[in-house]
Every structure is written in C-alpha cells, then in structure tokens.
C-alpha cells in the first residue's frame, strides 16, 4: 500500500497492492488505510468518484478531486511504476 501523494487536508492517498486488474485509481482516507477507503478512478477525461465509503464530506471530496486532477500524471506514473504495464 504505497502512499503516492503527500497528505492533503489530512487525507492519505494510496494504492492497494492487489488491484492491478483495475484501471488506474487511488484510495483516500484519514487515519489507518482500510479497504473501505474512498475510491477515485483516474480516467483520460478526468477524475471520477467511485464510492465514498470513508464518508468524506462533499466539500472535501470536491477539493480532493481537484487535487487528484492536478496530480494526475504523477499518480499515473506511480501506478505503472508499482503495478507495471497493464
């Protein structure tokens, strides 16, 4: 579960090691990294919220989505460095 970005608004951004069959995405949560962390797909056209199991407030979700979009290339590079070409 590598952290891939610096904490933002107190949230951690990470990958799970067993998800290389899924398209690039990032999990977000505060505190301990869990399987119920909020998930964002990182698509060519933008960032898409998959689910918000961490129950992050909407205001923070909007800021986090913008932060992910601004760091898209860094996240995608880290994804392929970690999982390899899919």
Residue frames as qw, qx, qy, qz and C-alpha x, y, z in Angstrom:
[[0.000, 0.887, 0.461, 0.000, 0.00, 0.00, 0.00],
 [0.480, 0.007, 0.003, 0.877, 2.34, 2.73, -1.10],
 [0.052, 0.828, 0.286, -0.479, 1.39, 6.30, -0.35],
 [0.596, 0.390, 0.414, 0.566, 1.59, 8.17, -3.62],
 [0.092, 0.750, 0.102, 0.647, 0.97, 11.81, -2.72],
 [0.133, 0.124, -0.550, 0.815, 1.66, 13.97, 0.26],
 [0.048, -0.562, -0.766, 0.309, -1.22, 14.18, 2.70],
 [0.047, -0.290, -0.270, -0.917, -3.75, 16.80, 1.65],
 [0.528, -0.439, -0.049, -0.725, -6.31, 18.22, 4.11],
 [0.496, -0.376, 0.677, -0.392, -5.24, 15.38, 6.43],
 [0.928, 0.220, 0.155, -0.260, -6.14, 12.66, 3.90],
 [0.401, -0.418, 0.745, 0.332, -3.78, 9.94, 2.67],
 [0.716, 0.524, -0.195, -0.417, -3.69, 8.80, -0.98],
 [0.352, -0.411, 0.838, 0.068, -2.64, 5.23, -1.71],
 [0.658, 0.209, -0.586, -0.423, -2.92, 2.09, -3.86],
 [0.837, -0.257, 0.436, -0.210, -3.77, -1.44, -2.72],
 [0.157, -0.494, 0.793, 0.320, -1.23, -3.99, -3.92],
 [0.379, 0.148, 0.910, 0.082, -3.84, -6.45, -5.24],
 [0.421, 0.704, 0.397, -0.411, -5.73, -4.18, -7.67],
 [0.143, -0.440, 0.544, 0.700, -3.62, -4.24, -10.80],
 [0.219, 0.326, 0.847, 0.358, -6.51, -5.68, -12.84],
 [0.083, 0.849, 0.472, -0.220, -8.47, -2.47, -12.37],
 [0.401, 0.742, 0.088, 0.530, -7.93, 0.80, -14.22],
 [0.368, 0.181, -0.386, 0.826, -5.73, 3.39, -12.50],
 [0.432, -0.758, -0.303, -0.384, -7.34, 4.72, -9.35],
 [0.222, 0.329, -0.580, 0.711, -6.46, 5.98, -5.90],
 [0.520, -0.593, -0.613, 0.041, -7.89, 5.35, -2.45],
 [0.043, 0.525, -0.215, 0.823, -8.30, 8.22, 0.01],
 [0.630, -0.611, -0.477, -0.040, -8.88, 8.20, 3.77],
 [0.156, -0.763, 0.393, -0.488, -7.93, 9.78, 7.07],
 [0.667, -0.464, 0.522, -0.259, -6.08, 7.69, 9.59],
 [0.520, -0.210, 0.817, 0.135, -5.45, 4.00, 9.03],
 [0.373, 0.295, -0.602, -0.641, -5.60, 2.77, 5.43],
 [0.548, 0.107, 0.763, -0.326, -8.55, 0.41, 5.07],
 [0.219, 0.207, 0.835, 0.460, -10.34, -1.45, 2.29],
 [0.078, 0.778, 0.619, -0.071, -13.31, 0.88, 2.86],
 [0.221, -0.453, 0.088, 0.859, -11.36, 3.95, 1.77],
 [0.472, 0.749, 0.161, -0.437, -13.00, 6.29, -0.70],
 [0.620, 0.001, 0.601, 0.504, -12.03, 5.47, -4.30],
 [0.336, 0.778, -0.065, -0.527, -11.47, 7.72, -7.32],
 [0.796, 0.332, 0.382, 0.332, -10.93, 6.45, -10.89],
 [0.126, -0.675, 0.285, 0.668, -8.35, 8.41, -12.86],
 [0.669, 0.509, 0.527, 0.124, -9.65, 8.47, -16.42],
 [0.458, 0.187, 0.312, 0.811, -8.31, 10.26, -19.51],
 [0.053, -0.674, -0.383, -0.629, -11.23, 12.70, -19.29],
 [0.269, -0.646, 0.234, -0.675, -10.88, 13.44, -15.58],
 [0.036, 0.141, -0.866, 0.479, -11.39, 12.12, -12.08],
 [0.619, -0.306, -0.438, -0.575, -14.48, 10.12, -11.12],
 [0.396, -0.334, 0.651, -0.554, -15.65, 9.27, -7.62],
 [0.445, -0.014, -0.869, -0.218, -16.36, 5.52, -7.49],
 [0.593, -0.599, -0.532, -0.080, -17.58, 5.37, -3.90],
 [0.037, -0.644, 0.344, -0.682, -17.27, 7.33, -0.68],
 [0.774, -0.337, -0.535, 0.027, -17.17, 4.57, 1.92],
 [0.460, -0.028, -0.427, 0.778, -14.93, 6.79, 4.09],
 [0.125, -0.842, -0.524, 0.027, -17.83, 9.25, 4.28],
 [0.379, -0.113, 0.029, 0.918, -15.67, 12.22, 3.35],
 [0.192, 0.713, 0.377, -0.560, -17.71, 15.46, 3.40],
 [0.599, 0.680, 0.378, 0.187, -18.74, 16.75, -0.05],
 [0.051, 0.982, -0.170, -0.059, -16.72, 19.95, 0.31],
 [0.443, -0.589, 0.641, 0.216, -13.56, 17.91, 0.92],
 [0.733, 0.247, 0.608, 0.178, -14.43, 15.48, -1.90],
 [0.456, 0.877, 0.140, 0.056, -14.52, 18.39, -4.34],
 [0.109, -0.893, 0.430, 0.070, -11.12, 19.65, -3.16],
 [0.636, -0.301, 0.695, 0.150, -9.66, 16.13, -3.25],
 [0.723, 0.507, 0.452, 0.125, -10.92, 15.54, -6.80],
 [0.300, 0.946, -0.117, 0.044, -9.25, 18.77, -7.93],
 [0.367, -0.723, 0.581, 0.069, -6.03, 17.78, -6.12],
 [0.747, 0.018, 0.646, 0.158, -6.05, 14.37, -7.83],
 [0.609, 0.744, 0.255, 0.104, -6.70, 16.01, -11.22],
 [0.061, 0.951, -0.303, 0.000, -3.79, 18.42, -10.66],
 [0.334, -0.577, 0.745, 0.032, -1.51, 15.49, -9.78],
 [0.908, 0.280, 0.114, -0.290, -2.89, 13.09, -12.41],
 [0.668, 0.590, -0.449, 0.068, 0.38, 12.48, -14.25],
 [0.068, -0.540, 0.739, -0.397, 2.23, 11.84, -11.00],
 [0.723, -0.094, 0.526, -0.438, -0.41, 9.32, -9.89],
 [0.889, 0.412, -0.053, -0.191, -0.49, 7.53, -13.25],
 [0.426, 0.635, -0.616, 0.191, 3.32, 7.30, -13.28],
 [0.307, -0.397, 0.744, -0.441, 3.32, 5.88, -9.74],
 [0.862, 0.106, 0.272, -0.414, 0.57, 3.41, -10.74],
 [0.849, 0.473, -0.233, -0.030, 2.57, 1.99, -13.64],
 [0.173, 0.619, -0.690, 0.334, 5.80, 2.03, -11.61],
 [0.495, -0.281, 0.669, -0.478, 4.08, -0.01, -8.91],
 [0.818, 0.192, 0.448, -0.305, 1.93, -2.37, -10.99],
 [0.373, -0.143, 0.728, 0.557, 3.85, -2.39, -14.28],
 [0.336, 0.141, -0.433, -0.824, 2.24, -2.05, -17.70],
 [0.533, 0.191, 0.710, -0.420, -1.27, -3.47, -17.66]]
